[in-house]
């Protein structure tokens, strides 16, 4: 059997599973999710043994300490995975809800109803807990999922998926609701991305290279979770203490994630009052600072920022700083160099806030708060499959609703078109 | 200047225009749309002269009578184009409306606000009136548009776009809000489809070949308007007179459009009572009938339907008919062979209706009405840019709302993440 026909069979099985899943009640789906959680707990030792094989192979292959850390399934991480499944079970099911309904003058009753997307393929890298996270969110929304994890976590992913399938099966989960691509052949990703009519959506989660490759080869819709080059703009009318706290939080709270700040923009009129204190705070936290010429005048330790800095997602304790003349210049900088993810203004000037909210073209735009809040949990969505940097279908945190689509149901009494 | 750099410049100009457009009030946009309509009226003779060049070139090139008809801009069609612009001006503007808003326990106020998508590229074939229709809907929703029409309508499209730009400019339309790709080079489509970061969405409108080519080469999101293989299922519990009227309407009212019926499914228990009368009605209307073995027994004129018939969009006075054993068999046939566009059940049995509505995986699912109603106007959306057969972002008729996306605005009082 060729890879192509193997993958097509997998797609066909997913389509059949998706049709069965669309008929499941919320209660039934939740009991299946709970059974998956129980089975992960029951198979904890097996999962950790599989994980130990991945970790030892990774160590031999020379994976970095950071990658080995991401790979490891400690007791705490297994517990978190189980808790994640139970949390998803407890969330409100969006499937079947009416988004809107109206009647037409000819008597037709139209409803726009939330339905599953169908078959979702998810391509991801190292962290094996994604297997449980992604599968549970797709299952909750009655989407069949085809998972393709990184080869460095192959044994771990297989063990987790097996436990979920076995737990689910006991409670009547449709066969093939959750499938895992186990072949290491990289062409499997291309097959998934080009499976028109079977795969309804492909979500690549990982580095820029993976996302670019998948979106270029894809014939099916893709939702991209790209980098976050997030800004905080300290306006002339900012409350300086608030600006200090927000900026420090946005940069230092967790620098390795996509909603962390990478560039600080400062209004020229507040620079002298704000920047020296801000620089002290960042230096105390060990942040490497790079600035434009005006910024460099404030501290000898500030290195020059190049054009490249404005478009770099450091994901690290590094920050670029630029002084700008007004709100419009801040907006223009963000729209030009940013990644349309999350950007904030700190100001007490309502007019400046309004312009910033209206004109910054990003998934989440903040006034007087840290960009670190761009997150499904923090937004109150309960869980997220990622943060979309695309504008189509889903933008920003993607929760359960964003894993659904809709259809129109139209009820009549014999209406025909004249 | 290479085609690539020409197209990139066009994309850059569109991005700048989109930012300007996002600031326009609804009133301003409407006055610009009205000015476009006035200018098309004022330049009617110039537009018709350009159209005459296209028609005469088309005649020389041997275009079919049907294609020449679609190409021609008669007085009535120019009037319809002008009326279309005024109708779009009169529609409610979705941009800036709040989709939902909520407060978080930490005091953050979150709003999900409707915003323009940005830059939309539209690839279309022969009918030059699409130039005005598509440009006006994109303009109304503050999206910059890049149009690429068929070469057979090149002079007509250029004349219409010029009139719209000149009319709009007088009322302050941002430069490059509407751009038309005038080069006949087919690689221009590839450039548009791969312009990541500039083109936010590409919509191919036309034949299957065009849509397939664009979606395979695209690196940016695509919304496809594919074929409609629409079904009517006459259930055992159907009102026969209603079923006759609905089926005749779905097939014969306008057979050349995507929401016309291509396959009639009939419950075995009602076949003897329903089919002879239905066949008479179709024969009287000149419909060619193709059926499965059971159906063929009802009339010698019914040709055998092959497997290929079930997946064919005739767009013509041809119909395939199949007798099925129950509702589930009808649902399975539709989900297997259909195109997920529009499908109807005729029944007085609520349980059958409910199962059909729930399980048929199509953009629009009907009970006791003709599939011909799948249309932005008939659904009350005011206008449509097409009917999406995709599931992501927009499904079914795409009106103004579907030409927008959203962003989250978050207002705080200094919140940071702990």
Interface residues (C-beta under 8 A of the other chain):
Chain A: X19 X22 X23 X102 X104 X108 X110 X115 X117 X118 X196 X200 X201 X215 X216 X219 X221 X222 X223 X239 X242 X245 X246 X248 X249 X250 X253 X335 X353 X357 X358 X359 X361 X362 X363 X364 X365 X366 X367 X368 X369 X370 X372 X373 X374 X378 X379 X380 X390 X391 X392 X393 X395 X396 X405 X406 X407 X408 X409 X410 X411 X412 X413 X414 X415 X416 X417
Chain B: X19 X22 X23 X102 X104 X108 X110 X115 X117 X118 X196 X200 X201 X215 X216 X219 X221 X222 X223 X239 X242 X245 X246 X248 X249 X250 X253 X335 X353 X357 X358 X359 X361 X362 X363 X364 X365 X366 X367 X368 X369 X370 X372 X373 X374 X378 X379 X380 X390 X391 X392 X393 X395 X396 X405 X406 X407 X408 X409 X410 X411 X412 X413 X414 X415 X416 X417
